Amino acid sequence: MEALINSFLLVFAGEMGDKTQLLALILVARYKKPWTILSAVFIATLLNHALASWVGDWLSNQSSPEALRWGLALTFFVFGIWILFPDKSEDIKSDGRRGAFLTTLIAFFLAEMGDKTQLATVALGARYSAPVIVTIGTTLGMLASNALAVFLGNALLKRIPMTWVRLVACGLFMGFGLWLLLA
């Protein structure tokens, strides 16, 4: 249960203001099909994060427990700092020739490659050695975060200062890193 909850929370918080959340806003504004967009986000994230959590699990079997603990703690500290720097919406491109579902599926899968939430999923997979549970948690975290963008969009983002969202997310990543070192 710990792996599921921590995976959900870290990805949910880490996704706030991320380029894929901005991509969800752009796609729903363009296509006006929130359920189609969200279903494509789900499939793309499930595939991407399953791969990432399995890589993390594999890495955990290749490292000593002490090296893994320090490496993971450092990784979460770096993510905590990284999240303080917002993604830019001009980095997002969508040609729209493939329809809402396929455009979202491809765009989300590619946008997540090397993204902080994918790398966090690798780290979580290594930490918990439970790739299925981590994949479920991170996928649900991504889905919940992007559902806010898809259904509430700009209205929600106008009411919640992104600085505070980023600070809370940074605190979660830093706290998880500290917990790894102290546990």
N, C-alpha and C positions, 0 to 999 in steps of 0.2 A: 504494500500500500504506500510505503514511503517513496519508492521509486516512481509510482504513478503520480502522486501528489506533487513531488518536487519537479518532475518532468513537466507536468502541466503548468505549474506556477512560473518556472523559469522561462519557458517558451512564451507563455501568455504575456508576461511582463516584458520579455526581450523583444517581442514583436511589436509593441506599441511604438508607433511612429516609424517603423521599419519600412524599407522600400516595398516589401510585398504587401504590407497593409495599405500603403499609398497606391500600389498597383490595383488592389481590390477596389479602392475608391474610384480610380480612373475607369476601371472596367465596368463597374455597376453604373456609373454615370453615362458611359458610352452605350451599353447594351440594354440597360433597364431590366435585367434578368437576375435578380439577386440570388434566387435558388440555384440557377444554373451556374452562376459564378461560384457560389459556395460549394456546390458539389464537385466542381473541378478543382477548387482549392483543396478539398478533402482528399481526392485521389492523388493529386500531385504531391501533397505533403506526406501522405501515407507512404507512397513509393520512395520519396526522397529521404524521409526520416527512418524508414525501415533499413535502407541502405546505410545510413549514418550510424544508427544504433548497433547494427551488426558489425560495422567497422570498429566502433568503440569497444564492443565485446571482444573482438579479435585482438585489439591492441592491449586490452587488460590481461589477456593470456600471454602476451609477449613481454611484459614488463614485471619487474619486481614490485611487490606491494608498496614499498617505501617510495620508489621512483614514481609509481603511478599516483600515489597520494599527493606528492609534491607537484607533479606535472599537472594534475587535475586542479589543484588549488590555484596554481599560477594561471591556468587557463581561465578559470572563473574570475580571477582578479582582472585579467586582461579584458574579458567580456564586460565586466562591470564598468571599466573605463571606456571601452568602445561604445557602449550604449549611450554614453553622454553626448556623443557626436551624432546628430541626426543625419539620416539619409536624405538625399535630394530627389525631388520628384522629376527633375529633368533627366535623371539617369534611367528613367523607365521608358521603354518603348513598346508599343503595341500596334501592329499593322492592321488588325481587325479583319483580315481576309478569310479567316478560318471559322468564323462564328464565335459566339460567346464561350461555349464550353471548351472547344479545342484551343482557342487563343489563351484562355485562362490556364488550362492544363499545362500547355507548353511554357507559357510565360512564368507561371509559378514554379514549375519544376526547375527551370533554368535559373530563375532569380534566387532560388534557395541554395544553389550550388555555391559553396564557399561562404555563405551568409552566416552571420553570428548564431542564428538559431539552428542551422544545420551543424555547425561546429560544436555548439552546446549539446546537441543531440549525440554527437560522437563522444563527447566527454561524459555525458550521462550514461551512455551505453557502457563506457569503460568503468565508470564508478559502480554501477549496479549489476553489471553482468546479467542483465535481464532484458535482452533486446526487444522482446514482444511488449513487455510492460512499458518500457521507455518509449517505444514507438507509439503506443496507445496514448500515453500521457502527453508526449510532445505534439502529436497530431491533434489531440483535443485542445491543447493550449493554443495551437496555431489556428484551429477552426474557431474557437471562441473569440480570439482577438480579431480575426478577420470578419467574423459575423458582426462585431460591433461596427467595423468600417462599412460593411455591405448594407446593413439595415439601418444604422443610425448615422453613419457617414459624417458629413461636415458638421451637423448639429451637435454631435457629441464632442468632436474635436475642438469646437469653438468654446465649449463650456469647461473643458478640462485642460489646464495649462500643461503642455507637453514637457515643460521643464520639470514639473512635479512627477509626472509619469516616468520620465527618464531617471530621476533621482531615486524613486522607489525601486525601479528595476535594477539600477546600479546597486542599491542596498541589498536586494535579494541575491544578486550574483556574488557580491563581496561577502555577504553572510554565509552563503553556501561554501565559498572558498575557505573562510575561517573555520567553519564547522568541519571541513575535511582535514584541516591541519590539527584541530583540537581533539577530534574523535579518536 
